[in-house]
Amino acid sequence: MDAKFPFGLTFDDVLLEPRASAVLPSESVLETKLSDLLKTAKNKGEIIVTFLALLELIKQRIFVADQEALFADVLIRKKEPSEDK
Protein backbone atom coordinates (compact mmCIF):
# COMPACT_ATOMS: atom_id res chain seq x y z
CA MET A 1 0.00 0.00 0.00
CA ASP A 2 1.26 3.51 -0.79
CA ALA A 3 2.60 5.45 2.20
CA LYS A 4 0.45 8.46 1.27
CA PHE A 5 -2.70 6.39 1.84
CA PRO A 6 -2.54 4.72 5.25
CA PHE A 7 -5.74 2.74 4.86
CA GLY A 8 -7.62 0.48 2.48
CA LEU A 9 -11.16 -0.83 2.34
CA THR A 10 -11.82 -4.52 1.88
CA PHE A 11 -14.81 -6.06 0.14
CA ASP A 12 -14.72 -9.86 0.08
CA ASP A 13 -11.39 -10.68 -1.57
CA VAL A 14 -10.80 -7.22 -3.08
CA LEU A 15 -8.66 -4.53 -1.42
CA LEU A 16 -9.71 -1.01 -2.44
CA GLU A 17 -7.09 1.70 -2.05
CA PRO A 18 -7.52 5.43 -2.72
CA ARG A 19 -5.57 6.63 -5.77
CA ALA A 20 -4.51 10.06 -6.90
CA SER A 21 -5.62 11.31 -10.31
CA ALA A 22 -4.92 14.28 -12.55
CA VAL A 23 -7.68 16.79 -13.26
CA LEU A 24 -8.51 17.28 -16.92
CA PRO A 25 -8.84 20.80 -18.36
CA SER A 26 -12.43 21.88 -18.83
CA GLU A 27 -11.89 22.38 -22.58
CA SER A 28 -10.83 18.79 -23.24
CA VAL A 29 -12.97 16.47 -25.30
CA LEU A 30 -13.34 13.15 -23.56
CA GLU A 31 -15.16 10.19 -25.03
CA THR A 32 -14.51 6.48 -24.68
CA LYS A 33 -16.24 3.11 -24.64
CA LEU A 34 -16.75 1.31 -21.36
CA SER A 35 -15.09 -1.81 -22.78
CA ASP A 36 -11.97 0.20 -23.73
CA LEU A 37 -11.85 1.73 -20.27
CA LEU A 38 -12.08 -1.63 -18.50
CA LYS A 39 -9.77 -3.63 -20.77
CA THR A 40 -6.69 -1.94 -19.28
CA ALA A 41 -7.59 -3.15 -15.77
CA LYS A 42 -5.07 -5.58 -14.34
CA ASN A 43 -7.40 -7.27 -11.86
CA LYS A 44 -10.94 -7.44 -10.51
CA GLY A 45 -10.25 -4.68 -8.00
CA GLU A 46 -9.31 -2.19 -10.70
CA ILE A 47 -12.50 -3.02 -12.61
CA ILE A 48 -14.62 -2.44 -9.50
CA VAL A 49 -12.89 0.82 -8.56
CA THR A 50 -13.08 2.14 -12.14
CA PHE A 51 -16.78 1.29 -12.38
CA LEU A 52 -17.59 2.87 -9.00
CA ALA A 53 -15.64 6.01 -9.93
CA LEU A 54 -17.52 6.20 -13.23
CA LEU A 55 -20.87 5.85 -11.45
CA GLU A 56 -19.92 8.69 -9.11
CA LEU A 57 -18.90 10.95 -12.02
CA ILE A 58 -22.23 10.23 -13.74
CA LYS A 59 -24.08 10.94 -10.49
CA GLN A 60 -22.24 14.27 -10.19
CA ARG A 61 -23.26 15.02 -13.80
CA ILE A 62 -19.66 15.32 -15.00
CA PHE A 63 -19.95 12.40 -17.45
CA VAL A 64 -22.84 10.95 -19.43
CA ALA A 65 -23.22 7.29 -20.41
CA ASP A 66 -25.17 6.36 -23.54
CA GLN A 67 -26.07 2.96 -24.94
CA GLU A 68 -27.66 2.76 -28.39
CA ALA A 69 -29.09 -0.75 -28.09
CA LEU A 70 -29.47 -3.62 -25.65
CA PHE A 71 -26.06 -5.30 -25.12
CA ALA A 72 -24.30 -2.59 -27.16
CA ASP A 73 -21.16 -0.99 -25.79
CA VAL A 74 -21.66 1.95 -23.44
CA LEU A 75 -20.26 5.25 -24.69
CA ILE A 76 -18.92 7.51 -21.94
CA ARG A 77 -18.42 11.19 -22.63
CA LYS A 78 -17.94 14.44 -20.82
CA LYS A 79 -21.20 16.25 -20.22
CA GLU A 80 -21.53 19.54 -22.10
CA PRO A 81 -22.80 22.60 -20.18
CA SER A 82 -25.59 22.93 -22.79
CA GLU A 83 -26.98 19.54 -21.66
CA ASP A 84 -28.05 20.90 -18.27
CA LYS A 85 -31.82 21.02 -17.98
N, C-alpha and C positions, 0 to 999 in steps of 0.2 A: 504494500500500500504506500502511496506517496506520502512523504513527510508533511506536506502542506495540508493534507486531509487526514486528520487523526481518527476518523471513524468510517465505518461502512455499514450498510444495511443488508441484512440477509433475507432472502425469500426462498425457501426450500433449499436447493443446492446452488443458488446463484448469489454471488456477492456483488452488491451494487455500491460503487464508489463515486463520489462527486468528481466531475472533471471540469477543467477550465476550458473555455471556448473563446474564439475571437468574435467580435461583433462586426457584422457586415455593414458597409455603408448603405444609407437609405436609398441611394440611387441605383444600387445593383439590381440586376435582373436575375432572379433565382427561380429555376424550374427544374424539377427532376421527377423521375418515376420512383415509386416506393420500392420496387424490386431492385433498382440500381442503388438506392440508398442502403438497402439491407444486405446486398451481396458482398459488401466490403467488410461486414462484421466477421470477427474472428471466432466468436462463440455465442452461445445462447444469451449470455448476460448482455453483450453489446447489442443484440437484436432487441431485447426487452427495454434497455435504457434508451435506445434510439427511438423506439416506438412510443414510449412514454413521453419523451421530450417532444416528439412531433405532436402528440395529442395535446400537450400543454400549449404549444405554439399555436395550434388551431383554436384551442379554447380562448387564448388571449387575442385572437383575430389578427395574428401576424402572418400566418400562412393559411392557405385554402387547399383543400383536397377535393379533387374531382375524379369521378369514375364514369366513363361513358356508357358502359354496359356491365351486366352481371358477370363477374369473374374477370373483367378487364383489369389492366394495371391501373393503379391509382396515380394520378398526376398531382404532384405537390408543387405549389407555386406561392410566391410572395403575394400577399394581398395588396391590391392597389387602393390608395385612399379614395378613389372614386367608387369603390365597391361598398363603402359604408352606407348603411340605410338608416 
